[in-house]
């Protein structure tokens, strides 16, 4: 049975969400305090973290940041805040989804199931690519989910790794934001393709020597993005 950690300080909402998730076949632990939630989220015993933004103690953003430094499990952030800035910040920290309250509990359960299924499928598809990918000083290890730049390991969130691996496995091919969103996310996470740009910027910050003139992850204006496997010049 898949285990969910629900970090939510509103008892009524937490119990309602737990009931729907347990009815969908998940085991659910509830934590109402941000600091305790951060500690438990980092134990590695959960398959998904369902995380409110506003919490006593550490807030949802701080918890997401801490978990992403150690784990690549799905993180779904929940908030009554509608600001695009909050959504982009959450995605930039490595959240896989941002769900705005109020929402249907049945929809929440469906999203949780979809994210876990997609995560497991990603792990399985990575195992199907046995060979490491080398491009100059960039090395991608699909089997171990690791990336190295000039011999130094770079830690990527799950979606960042999948985006990089997909593009690197199709060098020189141009993919639109819509195509990448459909391939990597595969569900209506936040309703638009802005998450692709956010993750691309994060990837460039982590693997490019000069993110403003990327060597590997190029923008093809008006078309999308491509992985430039043979470039030695920044563009």
C-alpha angles and dihedrals in degrees: 000000000000116000123221126194109211112196106191130136097200103089096200093051092044093052092047092050091046092052093053094044093048089048086055091055103265130128110229132199117191125211122181099187124075097215093049090043091055091051094049094043090059095054092088095229096113131081095206139009119220105197134188116211100220111057139148109260114005113019125228094264092055091048092049091050092050095047093047091057089064111018138040098201117131116279119196115191120205125197145151088223111107098189116129086216090063092047093050091046091052092049091045090056090053105267113153096210140010115208120191121218132269098050138150112270089217090055090050091052090049092051092049091052092046093051094048091047091049092047092053091046089052091052090049095048091049089055089057092065102070099172123082115236118232126191112167107296092348118096125182119193108195095183095055097031091235133136127197130193115194089341094308118116115237117202114224131187116241095261092044091053093046091049092050093045093049094050093043090050088057103042119191092009116124118226125188121230088250093053093048092046091052093045100044104031100024095187139064097273101162102349100256143053097254088106089068091059091046093052092043091054091049091050092050091051089054104042108021123085089214111020091192090059103032120201098193111020106053129185114225101202113236092006112057136248138324138185108241101210097178102042122122094167125075114242 
